[in-house]
Amino acid sequence: MQVRESGARKINAQRPRVAPPPPASSLQSNLLPPHSAAAGRLALNGRVLGISGIAGGLARGSFDAPRIAFTAGLLGAGALALPASALQTLPASFTLARALSAGALVGVGSALGGGCTSGHGICGNARLSGRSAAFTGVMMACGAVAAAASGARAAVGLAGAAATGAAGLALAPHAAPAVGAVAAAARLLAAAVGTLAALALAGRARPAAGELVSEAAVGGLFALGLGVSGMLRPAKVIAFLTPLAPGGWDASLGVVMAGALAVSVPVFQRVLGKMRGGGATKPACASCYSLPSKTAVDGRLLGGAVLFGAGWGVGGICPGPGLVSAVAGGGAYVPWCAAFLAAHALTSSVVG
């Protein structure tokens, strides 16, 4: 569904339509900063950017310094740098029961499946992993089914979209200058990450300090990118997952994910090629690369994808946006995060 401030144009309720893609300039501003974070974390510190693994590790008591630094950057940018226009205020129809069930499903699913929309959807697919491709496909399909079956459109404020366009959408007012400022900040932070990598490679930054600073910078960049690209709005996710619903299909989430892979695939493949060829095997700010080694597409992975997709479809929230929105806007995002972290930690302790 395409949001229009005027709400004057009627939408054909009998025939879903596809919102037109954003212009090229918008793609450059909104896609490159968030997804350079995934490539940047690999190049700088040799790690994939999987929010469920990072946050879930903290919930299990893994308080290593890089994990803390990344999380501090992620939450700090969310709390201090994002304008209200980047967030969605969830309406009363998004109940506490929905928030808790959606968060718990995502937590169990990400623990069983070993990843989430960022870990599998971006980093795993950038590695051309069959395991991640399977998780992503099942997650998307189950998300669509769950969104339609659970009445997610009404829960996030899209119920009146077929008749009134934007009337039922509980979004904060759009403030283009504020979002533009965040986009500029994201580009500056991306430049800082690149500069830090160059200094580290030139031997001008202490490895320990460079690793922690770069983790925080990448975490902040990722949070700002989520805001700039509109991914902090569950209504955008639900509108993508319900393509046949009256009111039109918002395909922009697919554009964002395609942009993520366009940025990440070349970087990941270059690193993997060097590792296979016996070339340089050290990232800029850390001592080694640490990449997932599992390749099996098994029942645990697929079961996790089913549960993750179900939770994603019920709430329209995945780990990264959920955490950032909780510190930036509070509301129903807080119990969602509590359920997600508790379910992830409990599942990991039970099944390993």
Stockholm file with secondary structure:
# STOCKHOLM 1.0

chainA/1-352         MQVRESGARKINAQRPRVAPPPPASSLQSNLLPPHSAAAGRLALNGRVLGISGIAGGLARGSFDAPRIAFTAGLLGAGALALPASALQTLPASFTLARALSAGALVGVGSALGGGCTSGHGICGNARLSGRSAAFTGVMMACGAVAAAASGARAAVGLAGAAATGAAGLALAPHAAPAVGAVAAAARLLAAAVGTLAALALAGRARPAAGELVSEAAVGGLFALGLGVSGMLRPAKVIAFLTPLAPGGWDASLGVVMAGALAVSVPVFQRVLGKMRGGGATKPACASCYSLPSKTAVDGRLLGGAVLFGAGWGVGGICPGPGLVSAVAGGGAYVPWCAAFLAAHALTSSVVG
#=GR chainA/1-352 SS CCCCSSCCSCCCTTSCCBCCCCCHHHHHHHHHHHHHHHHHHHHHHSBCCCHHHHHHHHHTTCCCHHHHHHHHHHHHHHHHTCCGGGSBCCCTTSCHHHHHHHHHHHHHHHHHHTCCTTIIIIIIHHTTCHHHHHHHHHHHHHHHHHHHHTTHHHHTTCTTHHHHTTTTCCBCCCCHHHHHHHHHHHHHHHHHHHHHHHHHHTTCSCHHHHHHHHHHHHHHHHHHHHHHTTTTCHHHHHHHHCTTSTTCBCTHHHHHHHHHHHHHHHHHHHHHHHHHTTCCCCCSSSSSCBCCCCCCCCHHHHHHHHHHHHHHHHHSCCHHHHHHHHHHHCTTHHHHHHHHHHHHHHHHHHHC
#=GC SS_cons         CCCCSSCCSCCCTTSCCBCCCCCHHHHHHHHHHHHHHHHHHHHHHSBCCCHHHHHHHHHTTCCCHHHHHHHHHHHHHHHHTCCGGGSBCCCTTSCHHHHHHHHHHHHHHHHHHTCCTTIIIIIIHHTTCHHHHHHHHHHHHHHHHHHHHTTHHHHTTCTTHHHHTTTTCCBCCCCHHHHHHHHHHHHHHHHHHHHHHHHHHTTCSCHHHHHHHHHHHHHHHHHHHHHHTTTTCHHHHHHHHCTTSTTCBCTHHHHHHHHHHHHHHHHHHHHHHHHHTTCCCCCSSSSSCBCCCCCCCCHHHHHHHHHHHHHHHHHSCCHHHHHHHHHHHCTTHHHHHHHHHHHHHHHHHHHC
//
